[in-house]
C-alpha cells in the first residue's frame, strides 16, 4: 500500500433571501423530498453517480454499493442531519410516475452551525441538464430555511466540472486541504 494525497478545496457561500426562488428542473424531472424509506434509493443513486469518478478513489466507499449504503446510514444518524437539505431528483415516466432516480444530495449542520453539502451527485446519463445546479440550490434552500447563514462543501481539485458549477452558484474557495488515501501499489 502507498499513501497518496488528493488536493481538495473547501468552498463556502453565504446564504441569503435570494435562495427563495424555486429551482426549475427540466421537463420530465421532479424533486423528491427526504423520507427514511428512500435511504436505499439515495445510496444507489450516490453509487451510480460516483463509482467511476475521481471521488471513488478519494473515498473508496463511493465506489461500492454497500459502501454508499453504509455512508447514507452514517449521514442520517448524524446529530446535525437536515432532512430539508436532503433531496433526490427523479426522472418521470410517460404517466408521470418515477422511472428512475438520477440525482442525490444530503445536508447536515456541522458543529460550527454551517450547512455542509454531502455528496452532490448526478448519474452519468443525466448530466449536462442543470440537474446538479437545481439540486444544489434545493439543498441550500434547506439550510436557509433551517436558519443557517453559511454553507460549505469540499471538492477534489481535479473535478473541474464540479468546481465550475460551485463557482457559478456563488461558492468561493476558502482553503485547500489534503486527503490522505492508501492505494494499492501496482
C-alpha positions as CSV (number, residue, x, y, z in Angstrom):
1,X,0.0,0.0,0.0
2,X,1.1,3.5,-0.8
3,X,-0.1,6.7,0.8
4,X,-1.4,9.2,-1.8
5,X,-2.7,12.7,-1.2
6,X,-5.6,14.3,-3.0
7,X,-5.9,18.0,-3.1
8,X,-9.3,19.3,-2.2
9,X,-10.9,22.7,-1.9
10,X,-13.2,23.8,0.8
11,X,-15.7,26.2,-0.8
12,X,-18.1,28.4,1.1
13,X,-21.2,30.5,0.3
14,X,-23.2,33.0,2.3
15,X,-26.9,32.1,2.4
16,X,-29.5,34.8,1.7
17,X,-33.0,35.6,0.8
18,X,-32.1,35.2,-2.9
19,X,-32.3,31.5,-2.3
20,X,-36.0,31.5,-2.1
21,X,-36.6,31.3,-5.8
22,X,-37.6,27.7,-6.6
23,X,-35.2,25.9,-8.9
24,X,-36.8,24.8,-12.2
25,X,-36.0,21.3,-13.2
26,X,-36.2,20.4,-16.9
27,X,-39.5,18.8,-18.1
28,X,-39.7,15.2,-17.1
29,X,-37.9,15.5,-13.8
30,X,-39.0,16.3,-10.2
31,X,-37.6,16.7,-6.8
32,X,-38.3,14.1,-4.2
33,X,-38.0,15.2,-0.5
34,X,-36.2,13.2,2.1
35,X,-38.1,10.3,3.6
36,X,-36.4,7.5,5.6
37,X,-38.0,4.9,3.2
38,X,-35.8,6.4,0.4
39,X,-32.4,5.7,2.1
40,X,-31.6,2.8,-0.3
41,X,-32.5,5.0,-3.3
42,X,-30.2,7.8,-2.1
43,X,-27.4,5.2,-1.6
44,X,-27.9,3.6,-5.1
45,X,-28.1,7.0,-6.8
46,X,-24.9,8.0,-4.9
47,X,-23.2,4.8,-6.1
48,X,-24.3,5.3,-9.7
49,X,-23.1,8.9,-9.6
50,X,-19.7,8.4,-8.1
51,X,-18.5,4.8,-8.8
52,X,-16.4,5.8,-11.9
53,X,-15.4,9.3,-10.7
54,X,-12.2,10.5,-9.0
55,X,-14.1,10.8,-5.7
56,X,-14.4,7.0,-5.6
57,X,-10.5,7.0,-5.3
58,X,-10.5,9.6,-2.6
59,X,-13.4,8.0,-0.7
60,X,-13.4,4.3,-1.6
61,X,-16.9,3.7,-0.1
62,X,-18.3,5.8,-3.0
63,X,-17.1,3.1,-5.4
64,X,-19.1,0.3,-3.7
65,X,-22.8,-0.1,-3.5
66,X,-22.5,-1.4,0.1
67,X,-20.2,1.5,1.0
68,X,-22.7,4.0,-0.2
69,X,-25.4,2.4,1.8
70,X,-23.2,2.5,4.9
71,X,-22.4,6.1,4.2
72,X,-26.0,7.0,3.9
73,X,-26.8,5.3,7.2
74,X,-24.0,7.3,8.8
75,X,-25.2,10.6,7.4
76,X,-28.8,10.2,8.6
77,X,-27.6,9.3,12.1
78,X,-25.5,12.4,12.5
79,X,-26.9,14.8,15.0
80,X,-27.0,17.6,12.5
81,X,-28.7,15.7,9.7
82,X,-31.1,18.1,7.9
83,X,-34.0,16.4,6.0
84,X,-34.9,19.7,4.4
85,X,-31.5,19.9,2.7
86,X,-31.6,16.2,1.5
87,X,-33.1,15.6,-1.9
88,X,-33.4,13.2,-4.8
89,X,-34.1,14.1,-8.4
90,X,-36.2,11.6,-10.3
91,X,-36.9,11.2,-14.0
92,X,-40.6,10.6,-14.7
93,X,-42.1,8.0,-16.9
94,X,-44.8,8.5,-19.5
95,X,-47.6,8.5,-16.9
96,X,-45.8,10.9,-14.5
97,X,-44.6,8.1,-12.3
98,X,-41.0,7.9,-11.1
99,X,-39.0,6.0,-13.7
100,X,-35.6,6.3,-12.0
101,X,-33.6,8.4,-9.5
102,X,-30.8,10.3,-11.1
103,X,-29.6,12.9,-8.6
104,X,-28.9,13.0,-4.8
105,X,-27.6,15.4,-2.2
106,X,-27.6,15.3,1.6
107,X,-27.2,18.2,4.0
108,X,-26.0,18.3,7.6
109,X,-25.5,21.2,10.1
110,X,-21.9,20.9,11.3
111,X,-20.7,21.7,14.8
112,X,-20.0,25.3,13.8
113,X,-23.5,25.9,12.6
114,X,-22.7,25.8,8.9
115,X,-24.6,23.8,6.4
116,X,-22.4,21.0,5.0
117,X,-23.2,19.7,1.5
118,X,-22.7,16.0,1.4
119,X,-22.2,14.0,-1.9
120,X,-24.0,16.0,-4.5
121,X,-24.2,13.5,-7.4
122,X,-25.9,13.2,-10.8
123,X,-25.8,9.9,-12.6
124,X,-23.8,10.0,-15.9
125,X,-26.8,9.6,-18.3
126,X,-28.4,12.7,-16.8
127,X,-25.5,15.2,-16.6
128,X,-25.5,18.4,-18.6
129,X,-29.1,19.2,-17.9
130,X,-28.6,21.6,-15.0
131,X,-29.9,19.0,-12.5
132,X,-26.8,19.5,-10.3
133,X,-27.4,23.2,-10.1
134,X,-31.1,22.7,-9.2
135,X,-30.3,20.1,-6.6
136,X,-27.6,22.2,-5.0
137,X,-29.9,25.2,-4.8
138,X,-32.6,23.0,-3.2
139,X,-30.1,21.9,-0.5
140,X,-29.0,25.5,0.1
141,X,-32.7,26.5,0.5
142,X,-33.0,23.8,3.1
143,X,-30.1,25.2,5.1
144,X,-31.5,28.7,4.8
145,X,-34.9,27.6,5.9
146,X,-33.3,25.9,8.9
147,X,-31.9,29.3,9.9
148,X,-28.3,28.8,8.8
149,X,-26.4,31.7,7.3
150,X,-23.4,29.9,5.6
151,X,-22.7,26.7,3.8
152,X,-19.7,24.8,2.6
153,X,-18.6,21.8,0.7
154,X,-15.4,20.1,-0.2
155,X,-14.4,19.2,-3.8
156,X,-11.5,17.3,-5.3
157,X,-9.3,19.8,-7.2
158,X,-9.2,17.6,-10.3
159,X,-13.0,17.7,-10.5
160,X,-13.1,20.8,-12.7
161,X,-16.7,20.5,-13.8
162,X,-17.9,20.5,-10.2
163,X,-15.7,23.4,-9.3
164,X,-17.1,25.4,-12.2
165,X,-20.7,24.6,-11.0
166,X,-19.9,25.6,-7.5
167,X,-18.3,28.9,-8.6
168,X,-21.2,29.7,-10.9
169,X,-23.5,29.1,-7.9
170,X,-21.6,31.6,-5.8
171,X,-19.2,29.4,-3.8
172,X,-15.7,30.7,-3.2
173,X,-12.6,28.8,-2.2
174,X,-11.9,29.2,1.5
175,X,-8.9,26.9,1.8
176,X,-7.1,24.0,0.4
177,X,-7.0,20.6,2.3
178,X,-5.3,17.3,1.5
179,X,-6.9,14.0,1.9
180,X,-4.6,11.1,2.6
181,X,-5.6,7.8,1.0
182,X,-4.0,4.4,1.0
183,X,-3.9,2.9,-2.5
184,X,-2.7,-0.5,-3.7
185,X,0.7,-0.3,-5.3
186,X,0.8,-1.9,-8.8
